[in-house]
Amino acid sequence: MLHPDEIYLILRDKTLLLELKEQINDYHISYLSMINEQLSLIDNALKVCNSDSFTMSKG
């Protein structure tokens, strides 16, 4: 399970990546796949964290 500080950092990184994704222009389109991959990893980590916390609360 992630510590609240770690969750904060993950959400901050996600916000920064989403902002960067919006600012990418045609010259930097190759970065989109890397950004999307990082966003996917972040979403998966948050899903695992949510399911761990749900399991512990029901436990």
DSSP file (Angstrom, degrees, kcal/mol; ACC not computed):
  #  RESIDUE AA STRUCTURE BP1 BP2  ACC     N-H-->O    O-->H-N    N-H-->O    O-->H-N    TCO  KAPPA ALPHA  PHI   PSI    X-CA   Y-CA   Z-CA
    1    1 A M              0   0    0      0, 0.0     2,-0.2     0, 0.0    48,-0.1   0.000 360.0 360.0 360.0 142.0    0.0    0.0    0.0
    2    2 A L        -     0   0    0      1,-0.1     0, 0.0    44,-0.1     0, 0.0  -0.533 360.0-119.0 -83.7 145.3    1.3    3.5   -0.8
    3    3 A H    >>  -     0   0    0     -2,-0.2     4,-2.1     1,-0.1     3,-0.7  -0.507  29.9-112.1 -74.5 148.7    2.0    6.1    1.8
    4    4 A P  H 3> S+     0   0    0      0, 0.0     4,-2.3     0, 0.0     5,-0.1   0.841 119.1  55.1 -54.2 -35.0   -0.1    9.3    1.4
    5    5 A D  H 3> S+     0   0    0      2,-0.2     4,-2.0     1,-0.2     5,-0.1   0.881 107.5  49.7 -65.1 -36.7    3.0   11.3    0.5
    6    6 A E  H <> S+     0   0    0     -3,-0.7     4,-2.4     2,-0.2    -1,-0.2   0.894 109.4  51.0 -67.9 -40.1    3.7    8.8   -2.3
    7    7 A I  H  X S+     0   0    0     -4,-2.1     4,-2.6     1,-0.2     5,-0.2   0.915 108.7  52.3 -62.7 -42.0    0.1    9.1   -3.6
    8    8 A Y  H  X S+     0   0    0     -4,-2.3     4,-2.3    -5,-0.2    -2,-0.2   0.927 110.4  47.6 -58.9 -45.2    0.5   12.9   -3.6
    9    9 A L  H  X S+     0   0    0     -4,-2.0     4,-2.5     2,-0.2    -1,-0.2   0.889 111.4  50.5 -65.5 -39.0    3.6   12.7   -5.7
   10   10 A I  H  X S+     0   0    0     -4,-2.4     4,-2.4     2,-0.2    -1,-0.2   0.928 112.1  46.7 -63.9 -44.9    2.0   10.3   -8.1
   11   11 A L  H  X S+     0   0    0     -4,-2.6     4,-2.2     2,-0.2    -2,-0.2   0.873 111.6  51.9 -66.4 -35.9   -1.0   12.5   -8.6
   12   12 A R  H  X S+     0   0    0     -4,-2.3     4,-2.4    -5,-0.2    -2,-0.2   0.930 110.4  48.5 -63.9 -44.7    1.3   15.5   -9.0
   13   13 A D  H  X S+     0   0    0     -4,-2.5     4,-2.6     1,-0.2    -2,-0.2   0.900 110.2  51.9 -61.5 -40.7    3.3   13.7  -11.7
   14   14 A K  H  X S+     0   0    0     -4,-2.4     4,-2.5     1,-0.2    -1,-0.2   0.922 109.6  49.3 -62.1 -43.6    0.0   12.7  -13.4
   15   15 A T  H  X S+     0   0    0     -4,-2.2     4,-2.2     1,-0.2    -2,-0.2   0.922 111.7  48.5 -61.5 -44.4   -1.1   16.4  -13.4
   16   16 A L  H  X S+     0   0    0     -4,-2.4     4,-2.4     1,-0.2    -2,-0.2   0.905 111.7  49.5 -63.8 -41.2    2.2   17.5  -14.8
   17   17 A L  H  X S+     0   0    0     -4,-2.6     4,-2.5     2,-0.2    -1,-0.2   0.897 110.2  50.4 -65.3 -39.6    2.1   14.8  -17.6
   18   18 A L  H  X S+     0   0    0     -4,-2.5     4,-1.6     2,-0.2    -1,-0.2   0.894 111.5  48.4 -65.3 -38.8   -1.4   15.8  -18.5
   19   19 A E  H  X S+     0   0    0     -4,-2.2     4,-1.1     2,-0.2    -2,-0.2   0.909 112.3  48.8 -65.9 -41.5   -0.4   19.4  -18.8
   20   20 A L  H  X S+     0   0    0     -4,-2.4     4,-0.9     1,-0.2     3,-0.5   0.901 107.2  55.9 -63.7 -40.8    2.6   18.5  -20.9
   21   21 A K  H >< S+     0   0    0     -4,-2.5     3,-0.6     1,-0.2    -1,-0.2   0.873 105.7  51.7 -59.7 -38.4    0.5   16.4  -23.1
   22   22 A E  H 3< S+     0   0    0     -4,-1.6    -1,-0.2     1,-0.2    -2,-0.2   0.796 110.0  49.7 -68.2 -28.1   -1.8   19.4  -23.8
   23   23 A Q  H 3< S+     0   0    0     -4,-1.1    -1,-0.2    -3,-0.5    -2,-0.2   0.553  81.7 114.6 -90.8  -8.2    1.2   21.5  -24.8
   24   24 A I    <<  -     0   0    0     -4,-0.9     2,-0.2    -3,-0.6     5,-0.0  -0.412  47.8-165.5 -68.1 133.3    2.8   19.1  -27.2
   25   25 A N    >   -     0   0    0     -2,-0.1     3,-1.4     1,-0.0    -1,-0.1  -0.456  40.7 -81.6-107.8-174.1    2.8   20.4  -30.7
   26   26 A D  G >  S+     0   0    0      1,-0.3     3,-0.9     2,-0.2     4,-0.2   0.766 124.3  60.9 -61.7 -27.4    3.5   18.6  -34.0
   27   27 A Y  G 3  S+     0   0    0      1,-0.2    -1,-0.3     2,-0.1     3,-0.2   0.730 112.4  36.8 -73.6 -20.8    7.3   18.8  -33.6
   28   28 A H  G X  S+     0   0    0     -3,-1.4     3,-1.9     1,-0.1     4,-0.3   0.050  75.3 121.9-118.6  24.5    7.2   16.8  -30.4
   29   29 A I  T X   +     0   0    0     -3,-0.9     3,-1.5     1,-0.3     4,-0.4   0.759  64.4  71.3 -62.2 -24.6    4.5   14.3  -31.3
   30   30 A S  T 3> S+     0   0    0      1,-0.3     4,-0.5    -3,-0.2     3,-0.4   0.738  89.4  62.5 -65.2 -20.7    6.9   11.4  -30.7
   31   31 A Y  H <> S+     0   0    0     -3,-1.9     4,-2.5     1,-0.2    -1,-0.3   0.675  82.5  81.0 -77.1 -16.4    6.8   12.1  -27.0
   32   32 A L  H <> S+     0   0    0     -3,-1.5     4,-2.9    -4,-0.3     5,-0.2   0.889  88.9  51.6 -59.1 -41.1    3.0   11.4  -26.8
   33   33 A S  H  > S+     0   0    0     -4,-0.4     4,-2.1    -3,-0.4    -1,-0.2   0.900 111.0  48.2 -65.3 -38.7    3.6    7.6  -26.7
   34   34 A M  H  X S+     0   0    0     -4,-0.5     4,-2.2     2,-0.2    -2,-0.2   0.919 113.4  47.4 -65.3 -42.7    6.0    8.0  -23.8
   35   35 A I  H  X S+     0   0    0     -4,-2.5     4,-2.5     1,-0.2    -2,-0.2   0.923 111.9  49.8 -64.6 -44.4    3.6   10.3  -21.9
   36   36 A N  H  X S+     0   0    0     -4,-2.9     4,-2.1    -5,-0.2    -1,-0.2   0.878 110.0  51.6 -62.4 -37.9    0.7    7.9  -22.5
   37   37 A E  H  X S+     0   0    0     -4,-2.1     4,-2.2    -5,-0.2    -1,-0.2   0.917 110.8  47.5 -64.8 -43.4    2.7    5.0  -21.2
   38   38 A Q  H  X S+     0   0    0     -4,-2.2     4,-2.4     2,-0.2    -2,-0.2   0.901 111.0  51.3 -64.7 -40.7    3.6    6.9  -18.1
   39   39 A L  H  X S+     0   0    0     -4,-2.5     4,-2.6     1,-0.2    -1,-0.2   0.887 109.2  51.3 -63.1 -38.5    0.0    7.9  -17.5
   40   40 A S  H  X S+     0   0    0     -4,-2.1     4,-2.4     2,-0.2    -2,-0.2   0.912 109.6  49.3 -64.5 -43.1   -1.0    4.3  -17.9
   41   41 A L  H  X S+     0   0    0     -4,-2.2     4,-2.3     2,-0.2    -2,-0.2   0.903 111.7  49.4 -62.4 -41.3    1.5    3.2  -15.3
   42   42 A I  H  X S+     0   0    0     -4,-2.4     4,-2.4     2,-0.2    -2,-0.2   0.930 110.7  49.3 -63.5 -46.2    0.3    5.8  -12.9
   43   43 A D  H  X S+     0   0    0     -4,-2.6     4,-2.2     1,-0.2    -2,-0.2   0.898 111.3  50.0 -61.0 -40.5   -3.3    4.8  -13.4
   44   44 A N  H  X S+     0   0    0     -4,-2.4     4,-2.3     2,-0.2    -1,-0.2   0.908 110.0  50.3 -65.1 -41.2   -2.4    1.2  -12.8
   45   45 A A  H  X S+     0   0    0     -4,-2.3     4,-2.2     1,-0.2    -2,-0.2   0.901 111.3  48.6 -63.1 -40.9   -0.5    2.1   -9.6
   46   46 A L  H  X S+     0   0    0     -4,-2.4     4,-2.5     2,-0.2    -1,-0.2   0.871 109.6  52.3 -68.5 -36.1   -3.5    4.1   -8.3
   47   47 A K  H  X S+     0   0    0     -4,-2.2     4,-2.5     2,-0.2    -2,-0.2   0.922 110.5  47.9 -63.9 -43.6   -5.9    1.2   -9.1
   48   48 A V  H  X S+     0   0    0     -4,-2.3     4,-2.6     1,-0.2    -2,-0.2   0.916 111.8  50.5 -62.4 -43.0   -3.7   -1.2   -7.2
   49   49 A C  H  X S+     0   0    0     -4,-2.2     4,-2.4     1,-0.2    -2,-0.2   0.914 111.1  48.4 -61.7 -43.8   -3.6    1.2   -4.3
   50   50 A N  H  X S+     0   0    0     -4,-2.5     4,-2.2     1,-0.2    -2,-0.2   0.897 112.8  47.2 -64.9 -41.0   -7.3    1.7   -4.3
   51   51 A S  H  X S+     0   0    0     -4,-2.5     4,-2.5     2,-0.2    -1,-0.2   0.879 111.9  50.9 -70.7 -35.6   -8.0   -2.1   -4.4
   52   52 A D  H  X S+     0   0    0     -4,-2.6     4,-2.4     2,-0.2    -2,-0.2   0.920 112.2  46.5 -63.7 -43.4   -5.4   -2.6   -1.6
   53   53 A S  H  X S+     0   0    0     -4,-2.4     4,-2.0     2,-0.2    -2,-0.2   0.877 112.8  49.7 -68.5 -36.4   -7.0    0.0    0.6
   54   54 A F  H  X S+     0   0    0     -4,-2.2     4,-1.7     2,-0.2    -2,-0.2   0.920 111.7  48.9 -65.5 -43.8  -10.5   -1.4   -0.1
   55   55 A T  H  X S+     0   0    0     -4,-2.5     4,-1.8     1,-0.2    -2,-0.2   0.904 112.2  48.1 -62.9 -42.1   -9.3   -4.9    0.8
   56   56 A M  H  < S+     0   0    0     -4,-2.4    -1,-0.2     1,-0.2    -2,-0.2   0.871 110.4  51.5 -68.0 -36.3   -7.7   -3.7    4.0
   57   57 A S  H  < S+     0   0    0     -4,-2.0    -1,-0.2     1,-0.2    -2,-0.2   0.830 116.0  40.4 -71.1 -29.8  -10.9   -1.8    5.0
   58   58 A K  H  <        0   0    0     -4,-1.7    -1,-0.2     1,-0.2    -2,-0.2   0.750 360.0 360.0 -84.3 -24.9  -13.1   -4.8    4.5
   59   59 A G     <        0   0    0     -4,-1.8    -1,-0.2    -5,-0.2    -2,-0.1   0.433 360.0 360.0 -51.4 360.0  -10.5   -7.2    6.0
